[in-house]
Amino acid sequence: MQRNLNRQDFPKARYPEKIVQFGEGNFLRAFIDWMVDILNEKTDFNSGITVVRPIDTPQPKLDEQDGLYTAVIRGLNEQGQPVAEPRLISSINREIAVYKEFGDYLACAENPELEWIFSNTTEAGICYSDSDSYDDCPPATFPAKLTRFLHHRFTHFNGASDKGLIIVPCELIDYNGEKLKEYVLAYARRWQLGDAFIGWVNQNNTFCSTLVDRIVTGYPHAEIEKLEQEFGYRDRFMVTAEYFYLFVIQGPQWLREKLKLDQVALNIHIVDDIKPYKERKVSILNGAHTAMVPVAYLAGLRTVGESMADPVISSFINRLLNQEVIPTLSLEPSELQQFAKDVIARFNNPYIRHELQAISLNSLTKFKTRLLPQLLTYSHRFGKPPVHIAAALAALILFYRGEFRGETIPLSDDRHLLERFEAWKPLYDADPRELVQNVLAMSDLWESDLNQLPGLTDAVSGTLVRFSEQGIKSVIEKLQ
């Protein structure tokens, strides 16, 4: 009979509690806690994590396994070889259920060794509520809980300037650190916590905005018996994730020394402005997905992996990225090309099955945010439309017909957009150019009339007609 995972049967080092982490979910455990574990092993980072469960749920606590769990990292490595790297994570010391252990939660703030706050409370977690009260045990929102924590620390240490914290939210919203700080200060003012506390928050605490990137596939339900047999223990908190990861932190350069980045090869970047890295991810990673979906789906493929295994589709995506997306971005070309190469390796990950249908949700809106900026920049810079992005838009218009060669295509988007395409259905056969003109003229979506871009209407409508006459792959194979 297999043993449960615990520190008695599987002895692992314990580290001083220098980190409080809001959130216990799969992402943080396969990202932050995994990185901290590597830092503890390879450097003198020497930091243990206290996990605070930010919502009141009856789920089992990590304490049942003494904070131990396995992260299984799988994908294609730098040499393009499939790898699976299990790691027994020991960076978590304990978990506090804040709704039942509020006193223990505040006691963490009294720890003089505490240095870091990490969080992932979902995109909706960084918010403000008028109903939060200082006397709530705890307040409902994460920023209110954090304000209460910081004020307790400020009071306990009499406002000592060296007791501020480095606060690093990982929630997927733009400028998450700035937004979190804004709400903390709003609670401080509403709760009348005083100018001295507000000054301490501003001057002695470092709020960092971040960009996080890793596909975390979670608990391996289908393989758990096999993996537990292989590892020799039962693990209720096992988590799987892709090989690739990226952590960009907007903050002062002294964070490099704090994180021991000169001593270990981790894909962590300390930058002055996160915006170009966000643009890189949105346009290369997400943009490639958005271009791929209609083209590959209409070519009869159903997953990202199948699409990348098809030489015509994968070549189309590579050309789109290298010829049309990368030239419009502001980071170093070599850095952008490496990121694009990493994206292609991620798409080829044999351990992840990513359905095109799942990525197709709200494709028109996604095209606007992910590829339209590149289409506009390229057109203005070179005086002509980018042919691969134009072809992706033509395929998207064909996709939104809702059926292709007798097969129904399930569509999911804003109701008003779908109603327009339904009304335009006769134009697919009767007048494809008028259809394209109607789509490009949707200034409520695009924020301008795209028919005004030289050559775009001709490029999109011509490609749309050829798709119907010659087939998707035959047309995109000829694009250069």
C-alpha positions in Angstrom: 0.0 0.0 0.0 1.4 3.4 -1.0 2.2 6.0 1.7 0.6 9.4 1.8 3.1 12.2 1.1 4.4 13.8 4.3 7.7 15.1 5.7 8.2 12.2 8.1 8.3 9.6 5.4 9.8 12.0 2.7 12.1 14.3 4.7 12.6 17.7 3.0 14.3 20.9 4.2 12.2 23.5 5.8 12.9 27.2 5.2 12.2 30.4 7.3 8.8 31.9 6.5 9.7 34.9 4.3 6.8 34.7 1.9 3.0 35.0 2.3 1.1 33.8 -0.7 -2.6 34.6 -1.3 -4.0 31.6 -3.3 -3.3 27.9 -3.2 -4.4 27.0 -6.7 -2.7 25.0 -9.5 -1.2 28.0 -11.2 0.8 29.4 -8.2 1.9 25.9 -7.2 3.3 25.2 -10.7 4.7 28.7 -11.1 5.8 30.7 -8.0 6.1 27.8 -5.6 8.0 25.8 -8.2 10.4 28.7 -8.8 10.9 29.3 -5.1 11.8 25.6 -4.7 14.5 25.9 -7.3 15.8 29.1 -5.8 16.0 27.4 -2.4 17.9 24.4 -3.8 20.3 26.3 -6.0 20.9 29.6 -4.1 20.8 31.0 -0.6 17.2 32.4 -1.2 16.2 30.3 1.8 12.5 31.3 1.9 9.5 29.3 3.0 5.9 30.1 2.0 2.8 30.5 4.2 -0.2 30.0 1.9 -3.3 32.0 2.7 -6.5 30.6 1.2 -8.3 33.8 0.2 -11.8 32.4 0.0 -13.9 30.3 2.4 -14.0 26.8 0.9 -14.1 23.3 2.5 -11.4 22.0 0.2 -8.5 19.9 1.8 -5.5 21.9 3.0 -2.0 21.5 1.9 -1.2 20.8 5.5 -2.5 17.3 5.0 0.7 16.6 3.1 2.9 18.9 5.2 2.9 21.4 2.3 4.6 18.8 0.0 3.3 18.1 -3.5 4.7 17.1 -6.9 5.0 19.4 -9.9 5.3 17.5 -13.2 6.7 19.7 -15.9 6.2 18.4 -19.5 6.8 19.6 -23.0 9.5 20.2 -25.6 12.8 21.3 -24.2 15.3 23.8 -25.8 16.5 21.0 -28.1 12.9 20.1 -29.2 12.9 16.8 -27.3 9.9 15.8 -25.3 10.7 15.8 -21.5 8.8 15.1 -18.3 10.4 16.5 -15.2 8.8 15.7 -11.8 9.8 17.7 -8.8 8.8 17.2 -5.2 8.1 20.8 -4.0 9.0 21.7 -0.4 8.8 25.5 -0.5 5.4 25.6 1.2 5.5 25.4 5.0 1.9 25.6 5.9 -1.5 26.9 4.9 -3.8 29.3 6.8 -7.6 29.2 6.2 -8.1 33.0 6.9 -11.8 32.7 7.5 -11.2 30.2 10.4 -7.7 31.3 11.5 -7.8 35.1 11.3 -5.6 35.5 14.3 -2.9 33.2 12.8 -3.2 35.3 9.6 -2.5 38.6 11.4 0.3 36.9 13.4 2.1 36.3 10.1 2.4 40.1 9.7 4.4 40.2 13.0 7.2 38.1 11.5 10.3 40.3 11.2 11.8 37.9 8.5 8.8 38.4 6.2 9.8 40.0 2.8 7.4 38.9 0.1 3.7 38.8 -0.8 2.7 36.8 -3.9 -0.9 36.4 -5.0 -3.2 34.9 -7.6 -6.8 35.5 -6.7 -8.1 35.3 -10.3 -8.8 38.3 -12.6 -11.8 39.2 -10.4 -9.7 39.1 -7.2 -8.2 42.6 -7.4 -11.3 44.7 -6.8 -12.7 47.2 -4.4 -16.0 46.9 -2.3 -17.7 49.6 -0.2 -19.0 46.8 2.0 -15.6 45.8 3.3 -15.1 46.9 6.9 -11.8 47.1 8.9 -13.5 45.1 11.7 -14.4 42.2 9.4 -12.5 39.1 10.3 -11.5 39.0 7.5 -12.8 41.5 5.0 -14.1 39.9 1.8 -11.9 41.2 -1.0 -8.2 40.4 -1.4 -7.0 44.1 -1.4 -9.0 44.7 1.8 -7.4 41.6 3.4 -4.0 42.8 2.3 -4.6 46.3 3.7 -5.6 44.8 7.1 -2.4 42.7 7.0 -0.2 45.7 6.1 -1.7 47.9 8.8 -1.2 45.2 11.4 2.5 45.0 10.4 2.8 48.8 10.4 1.3 49.0 13.9 3.3 46.0 15.3 6.7 47.5 14.1 5.8 51.1 14.9 6.0 52.1 11.2 9.6 50.8 10.9 10.9 51.7 7.4 12.7 48.4 7.0 9.6 46.3 7.6 7.9 47.1 4.2 7.2 44.2 1.8 7.7 43.4 -1.8 4.2 42.8 -3.2 4.0 40.8 -6.4 0.5 40.0 -7.7 0.2 37.4 -10.5 -3.5 38.1 -11.5 -4.1 38.4 -15.2 -5.0 42.0 -15.4 -3.0 44.9 -16.9 -0.7 46.7 -14.4 -1.9 44.4 -11.6 0.6 45.9 -9.1 -0.5 49.5 -9.7 -4.2 48.5 -9.4 -3.6 46.6 -6.2 -1.8 49.5 -4.6 -4.5 51.9 -5.7 -7.1 49.7 -3.9 -5.0 49.3 -0.8 -4.6 53.1 -0.5 -8.4 53.5 -1.1 -9.1 51.2 1.8 -6.5 53.0 4.0 -8.3 56.3 3.3 -11.8 55.0 3.8 -10.9 53.2 7.0 -9.0 56.4 8.1 -5.8 54.5 8.9 -3.8 57.8 9.0 -1.3 59.6 6.9 1.6 57.8 8.5 0.4 54.4 7.4 -0.4 55.8 3.9 3.1 57.2 3.7 4.6 53.9 4.9 2.7 52.0 2.2 3.9 54.4 -0.5 7.5 54.7 0.6 8.4 51.4 2.2 6.5 48.8 0.2 7.2 47.9 -3.4 4.2 47.0 -5.5 5.3 45.2 -8.7 3.2 44.7 -11.8 3.8 41.4 -13.6 3.3 39.3 -16.7 3.0 35.6 -16.0 3.0 32.9 -18.7 2.7 29.2 -18.3 0.0 26.7 -19.3 -0.9 24.8 -16.2 -2.9 21.7 -16.9 -3.6 20.9 -13.2 -4.3 17.6 -11.5 -3.5 14.6 -13.9 -6.8 12.7 -13.4 -6.3 10.3 -16.3 -2.7 9.4 -15.3 -2.7 9.7 -11.5 -2.5 6.0 -10.7 0.4 5.5 -13.0 2.3 8.6 -11.7 1.7 7.7 -8.1 3.0 4.2 -8.8 6.1 5.7 -10.4 6.7 8.2 -7.5 5.9 5.8 -4.7 3.4 7.9 -2.8 -0.1 9.2 -2.9 -0.4 12.9 -3.8 -3.7 14.8 -3.8 -2.1 18.0 -4.8 0.0 16.9 -7.8 0.0 19.5 -10.6 1.1 19.3 -14.2 2.3 22.2 -16.4 4.0 22.9 -19.7 7.8 23.2 -19.9 7.8 26.8 -21.0 7.3 29.6 -18.4 7.9 33.3 -18.3 7.9 35.8 -15.3 8.3 39.5 -16.1 8.3 41.8 -13.1 8.1 45.6 -13.5 10.2 46.9 -10.6 13.6 48.2 -9.4 16.7 46.4 -10.5 17.7 45.5 -6.9 15.1 42.8 -7.2 17.6 40.9 -9.3 19.8 40.5 -6.2 16.8 39.7 -4.0 15.8 36.9 -6.3 19.4 35.7 -6.8 19.0 35.8 -10.5 22.7 35.9 -11.2 23.1 32.5 -9.4 20.4 30.6 -11.3 19.0 30.3 -14.8 15.3 31.1 -14.4 13.2 32.8 -17.0 12.5 35.8 -14.8 13.0 39.4 -16.1 13.1 42.6 -14.0 12.1 45.4 -16.3 11.2 49.1 -16.2 8.1 48.8 -18.3 6.0 45.7 -18.8 4.1 47.0 -21.8 6.4 45.7 -24.6 6.4 42.2 -23.1 2.6 42.2 -22.8 2.4 43.3 -26.5 4.9 40.5 -27.4 2.8 37.9 -25.7 -0.6 39.1 -27.0 0.6 39.5 -30.6 2.9 36.5 -31.0 1.3 33.8 -28.7 -2.3 34.9 -28.7 -2.1 36.3 -32.2 -0.8 33.1 -33.6 -3.7 31.2 -31.9 -6.2 33.7 -33.4 -4.8 33.4 -36.9 -4.5 29.6 -36.7 -8.1 28.9 -35.5 -10.1 29.7 -38.7 -7.5 28.7 -41.1 -6.8 25.3 -39.6 -10.4 24.6 -38.7 -11.6 25.2 -42.2 -8.7 23.0 -43.4 -10.3 20.2 -41.4 -8.0 20.2 -38.4 -9.3 20.3 -34.8 -6.4 20.9 -32.4 -3.3 23.1 -32.1 -1.1 20.0 -32.2 -2.7 18.7 -35.4 -2.3 22.2 -36.9 1.4 22.3 -36.1 1.9 18.8 -37.5 0.5 20.0 -40.8 3.4 21.5 -42.8 1.2 24.0 -44.7 -0.5 25.4 -41.6 2.7 25.5 -39.5 4.6 27.2 -42.3 1.7 29.8 -42.6 1.9 30.6 -38.9 5.7 30.8 -39.0 5.6 33.2 -41.9 2.8 35.3 -40.3 4.9 35.7 -37.1 8.3 36.4 -38.7 7.3 38.5 -41.7 4.3 40.5 -40.4 4.1 40.4 -36.6 7.7 40.7 -35.4 8.6 43.7 -37.6 5.8 45.7 -35.9 7.0 45.2 -32.3 9.4 47.3 -30.3 11.6 44.7 -28.5 14.9 43.4 -29.9 14.3 41.3 -33.1 16.5 38.5 -31.7 14.4 38.4 -28.5 11.2 38.4 -30.4 12.4 35.6 -32.7 13.3 33.5 -29.7 9.9 34.1 -28.2 8.2 33.0 -31.4 10.4 29.9 -31.5 9.3 29.1 -28.0 5.7 29.6 -28.9 6.0 27.1 -31.8 7.5 24.6 -29.4 4.6 25.2 -27.0 2.1 24.6 -29.8 3.9 21.3 -30.5 3.7 20.1 -26.9 2.6 16.4 -27.2 1.3 16.5 -23.6 -1.3 19.2 -24.2 -4.4 18.7 -26.3 -5.7 22.2 -27.1 -9.0 22.3 -29.1 -9.3 24.9 -31.8 -13.0 25.2 -30.9 -12.1 26.2 -27.3 -9.8 29.0 -28.6 -12.4 30.2 -31.1 -14.6 31.9 -28.5 -15.0 35.7 -29.3 -12.6 35.4 -32.3 -13.6 38.8 -33.8 -12.9 40.6 -30.6 -9.7 38.7 -30.2 -8.6 39.6 -33.7 -9.1 43.3 -32.8 -6.9 43.1 -29.7 -4.3 40.6 -30.9 -3.8 41.1 -34.7 -5.4 44.4 -35.7 -2.6 46.5 -34.1 -0.1 44.6 -36.2 -2.2 44.9 -39.4 -2.4 48.7 -38.9 1.3 49.2 -38.1 2.4 47.0 -40.9 0.1 48.7 -43.4 1.2 52.2 -42.4 4.9 51.2 -42.3 5.0 49.3 -45.6 2.1 50.9 -47.6 0.4 47.6 -48.2 -1.6 45.1 -46.2 0.2 42.1 -44.6 -1.0 39.2 -46.7 -1.0 36.5 -44.0 -2.9 38.5 -41.5 -5.3 39.5 -44.3 -5.7 35.8 -45.2 -6.4 35.0 -41.5 -9.1 37.7 -41.5 -10.6 36.3 -44.7 -10.7 32.8 -43.1 -12.3 34.3 -40.0 -15.1 35.9 -42.1 -15.6 32.5 -43.8 -15.6 30.8 -40.4 -18.4 33.2 -39.2 -20.7 31.9 -41.9 -21.4 29.2 -39.3 -21.0 26.3 -41.8 -18.4 25.1 -44.3 -18.7 22.4 -46.9 -21.9 21.1 -45.3 -20.6 21.1 -41.8 -22.0 23.3 -39.0 -19.4 25.5 -37.2 -20.5 26.4 -33.6 -19.9 30.1 -33.1 -19.6 31.9 -29.8 -19.3 35.7 -29.8 -21.2 38.9 -29.0 -24.8 38.4 -29.9 -25.0 41.7 -32.0 -22.0 40.5 -34.1 -23.5 37.1 -34.7 -26.8 38.7 -35.8 -25.0 40.9 -38.4 -23.2 37.8 -39.9 -26.6 36.0 -40.0 -28.1 38.9 -41.9 -25.1 39.0 -44.3 -25.3 35.3 -45.1 -26.7 35.7 -48.6 -23.6 37.9 -49.5 -21.2 35.0 -49.1 -22.4 33.6 -52.4 -24.0 36.7 -54.0 -21.4 39.4 -53.4 -18.3 38.4 -51.3 -16.7 41.8 -51.8 -19.7 43.6 -50.4 -19.6 41.2 -47.4 -16.0 42.1 -46.8 -16.7 45.8 -47.1 -19.5 45.4 -44.5 -17.2 43.6 -42.1 -14.3 46.0 -42.5 -16.7 48.9 -42.0 -17.7 47.8 -38.5 -16.1 50.8 -36.8 -17.9 50.0 -33.5 -15.7 46.9 -33.4 -12.5 48.1 -35.2 -12.7 51.8 -34.0 -12.2 52.8 -37.7 -13.4 51.9 -41.2 -10.7 49.4 -42.3 -11.8 49.8 -45.9 -9.7 53.0 -45.8 -6.5 51.0 -45.6 -4.9 50.8 -49.1 -5.4 47.4 -50.6 -7.0 45.7 -47.6 -10.5 45.3 -49.1 -9.1 43.8 -52.3 -6.7 41.5 -50.3 -9.3 40.1 -48.0 -12.1 39.7 -50.5 -9.8 38.2 -53.2 -8.5 35.6 -50.6 -12.1 34.9 -49.4 -13.2 34.0 -53.0 -10.1 31.9 -53.6 -10.7 30.0 -50.3 -14.1 29.0 -51.6 -12.9 28.1 -55.1 -9.5 26.4 -54.4 -9.6 25.3 -50.7 -7.8 26.8 -47.7 -4.5 25.0 -47.9 -4.1 25.4 -51.6 -4.4 29.2 -51.2 -2.3 29.8 -48.1 0.5 27.6 -49.4 1.0 30.1 -52.2 1.2 33.2 -49.9 4.6 34.7 -49.6 
